[in-house]
């Protein structure tokens, strides 16, 4: 059973729904497995909890 973890900045619930569906569909199409076997975990990380190039994302 595939388990996919997505670590991202905050997104709204409709965007997360679409992402989970698209990731699931990719595994169904690529591996020929039932959608029910695919788990997708979406972990929202606040913009003040990660940075790029030495700058907090919240400060960009």
C-alpha positions, -999 to +999 in steps of 0.1 A: +000+000+000+016+033-011+018+061+015+026+095+001+035+124+025+032+160+011+050+186+032+038+220+020+029+256+030-008+261+039-033+255+012-071+256+013-092+224+015-102+224-022-066+225-033-058+196-009-088+176-023-075+181-058-040+172-049-050+140-030-071+129-060-044+136-085-017+118-065-041+088-060-049+087-097-012+087-106-007+056-085-038+039-098-027+046-134+010+039-129+008+008-108-027-005-116-037-007-080-070+001-064-075+037-052-084+024-018-049+012-012-033+047-017-028+069+014-019+106+010-009+126+041-009+164+037+012+182+063+007+219+063+037+238+076+032+275+087+053+299+067+071+309+098+084+274+103+105+269+072+128+289+050+146+291+017+180+306+010+184+317+046+151+336+048+119+325+065+091+320+040+069+343+061+094+371+054+095+367+017 
